[in-house]
């Protein structure tokens, strides 16, 4: 009863939080906060665009899809592909005589006696007979009508999208001054810089006078930041514990689409438009009623998914067959390749990180992650695989020799099937046999993965060689076969999650949106974590001690606030962080300087680079990989060198390279065209080779150096965090997850969100609530 009374108590009403950096000038806070696109002069064809979220999102997608021609061609071919799959499947079901094709029934060739072989036209039924079989199947006609309706909806959506992209094409040409043929020569940073310059000449949004890089990211990634934050706080996705497989994280594209429809875009969504929450979400007194409505909407959506499950499952099976069957026949080992799971793309994503930035970072981490996973081997499976591979390979070799001797062997029934299956068995068996030349170094391989993906659970430190660590890593870096299987099972599992697993979490999710939402003038409602505010969401265990006022329940897990802030500052060097963020970055630079003083000069660290690169890097000529490899080898190689008086830890080696790589965060690297002429590179600065500099454009050079620096910062911050943990952990939130694979109970999370202090951060007062209600 006490708990029930605690849940029913009243909470202060959510109110609008003004931007702490005075993003809008005084006097404009009272104005109606409409998001408008105001134009004059050469851009007079764009008027009163209220939805700047969609506008900036289309600008970004237009750039990433390489212009209007690629967009048109892609949409047309997707429509044609849908028609092809439906038409070809119908043809295979109704218009093929499989008795003739499989030679189970002889053909009547009395009119052509010499014709004895079966050809493909012989197995195709005449058009009238095909039409009769089609009309006689009611369920097939229903599916064709349903497919036609879906295709028409996709056609209308594609046409509307093309009209919008045509306007974006005109905007690129007339407003941004980027012709269609030159779009591929401009990076997104270049397009973003032109948008900021256009805002200074001709305001794009009212009442905000100055547009920043963070504003653009807020509008493009408004919903994505909420999803990343919910994954960080372990509200999503759903986790199961299966009897034989253990903990399983289930998140597929179908489930993600349904969750976005439920929370952001559907008729019962928590957002009333693309930039503002429903007023009920902001009032604590409406939380329970809103949670009941959200749970009811989830059940209805689950029932709709369950009703459409046969159609969706059949479509997924057809699409998977047409997509992967040929590749499986040509390269059976392709299903054994690994890819980052959809859950990993949310867990490893920074706040305010665009899709192409995440893809580039995970792409760089793919090779070391593959090496790490391949470094594990089971002696028992290896012995079994060697003998199974020998037996299957022997039979396969005999069949191949027989087909070479006489190709008529191929006409024997099921001989091609046997050859294909034996080849698959041999390929799978070889994947379990370890390379005899491999070197067992899981800790260094896992550090290479960390350098690129930036996030790893804390309890993995020092346990990289454990089978449990590999099993948890497999949830982030899964087999392609597992990905395909999850997508095929998604139509069956998604309705069950929406009906049974989501409703108990509805109240927690409503509390999450209420407690972690702020309204910024001229931008709208955004996830408070996306503000990169160390003061309100920093974690003292991640170098923000003394810079954060956040209680444990408001702290981001795994150092996501601090790492996201560093990444955004490095990727957008002209962005001016707010004062709390600047103080944290300055504190980080001071810590780097202190630790660098205890490490050898960078030239001595890089002298060990060739050896480290040969062990750890795919290409030692690449500067980022060379820097990371030097850091990983520093503690093991430099510390044993008698030329240096004291041991060199990985953190101090990283700090030494960071101190020489560039100035404080956000400033251009030395040698950049816009650097002041009097600024000289130190002698120990690890510069790129002259040939490398000539081959890279300025934007590519900045991106490569920023990527290397962020990799070093990720290693450095994790090392400092590990040292602080060894000295003694700070206060942890009650019931907070230790890592993404261990979750707290639903009641504990709900209590955390309900008891979260709102005074001061949301600036709520009971008198204002009464006035508003009046």
ABEGO torsion letter per residue (X at the ends): XAAAAAAABBBBBBBBBBBAAGABBBGAAABBBBBBBBBBEAAAABBGBABAAAAAAAAAAAAAAGEAAAAAAAAAAAAAAAAAAAAAAAAAAAABBAAAAAGABBBBAAABAABABBBAAAABBBAAAAAAAAAABAAAAAAAAAAAAAAAAAAAAAAAAAAAAAAAAAAAAAAAGBBAAAAAABBAAAAAAAAAAAAAABBABOABABBBAAAAAAAAAAAAAAAAAAAAAGAOBBBBBBAAAEBBBBBBAAAAAAAAAAAAABAABABABAABBBAAAABAAAAAAAAAAAAAAAAAAAAAAAAAAAAAAAAAAAAAAAAAAAAAAABAAAAABBBBBAAAAAAABBBGBBAAAAAAAAAAAAAAAAAAAAABBBAAAAAAAAAAAAAAAAAAAAAAAAAAABAAAAABBGAAAAAAAAAAAAAAAAAABBBAABBBBAAAAAAAAAAAAGBBBAAABGAAABAAAAAAAAAABBBAAAAAAAAAAAAAAAAAAAAAAAAAAAAAAAAAAAAABBBBBGAEBBBAAAAGBAAAABBAAAGABGABABBAAABBBGGAAAAAAAAAAAABAABBBBAAAAAAAAAAAAAAAAAAAABBBAAAAAAAAAAAAAAABABAABAAAAAAAAAAAAAAAAAABAABABBBBAAAAAAAAAAAABBBBGBBBBGBAABBAABBBBAABBBBBAAAAAABBAAAAAAAAAAAAAAAAAAAAAAAAAAAAAAEBBBBBBGBBABAABBBBAAAAAAAAAABBABGAAGBBAAAAAAAAX
